[in-house]
Amino acid sequence: MADLKNFVSDTATSFLNEFFAPLKDDNGVALPSRYEVMFFVPTGTRGSAGNTLNTFAGLINDVTEAKPRDVSLQCNKVEFPGLNIDSTPDTNLYGPTKEVMNGFTYGDITASFYMSESYKEKQFFERWQKLAFNPNTWAMQYYDDYVGGMEIYSLDRSNARRYGVKLWECFPKTIASQSLDAQPTTTPQTVDITFSYRYWTNLTSEQDLPKPLLGTLQRVVANQVDKTIINNIPKVLRRLL
């Protein structure tokens, strides 16, 4: 009969050696406080006919405006996105049921940013959001007009990127409200931004995978057809659209 005492002791020793193994080489343990965020904003070059609001690319080149890199450096909290496998129970068998995959979904992520006194970081995302609609007519703009990209990296102690993901077709979905208080405080003002996106990929192992271009090509063709039709409509009637 096996000696249970020795078995438990051997198992615990083996577990501890495996647990501390990363600490003994150059990998170490990942720290959530070491990260980098990068934004790839819409270029504003595929706007709809007569759209003068899609000038985001020009605004970010203005020295008085917040640059994507400046905003990235003010990010004090961010999340790596998750992936949820959708499933349904398979009841076509005797005994316990099993879950069968039928799809997958990506959830939104939220990031927090410190505010300059001019609130230029918040204004950066306000301008990005306004690419999605016309504030004069409330008409929604084309999808390709307001989606960009976002990359999130985990850094090691030497600031080298060790893991990263890219969010494709990303845009700021929600700008959270901010509290103002007359009580004296030294806590910096922040704003929470919730980002929506189509999907994400692992930049380490999936960067060479083919991207789903069919949907994008269909949207581009449809947009070109819409633009051609709109351009042929007299300006007087175009205002009614």
Secondary structure by P-SEA (a helix, b strand, c coil): cccaaaaaaaaaaaaaaaaaccccccccccccccbbbbbbccccccccccccccaaaaaaaccccccaaaaaaaccccccbbbbbbbbbbcccccbbbbbbcbbbbbbbbbbbbbcccaaaaaaaaaaaaccccccccccccccccccbbbbbbbccccccccbbbbcccccccbbbbbbbcccccbbbbbbbbbbbcccccccccccccccaaaaaaaaaaaaaaaaaaaaccaaaaaac
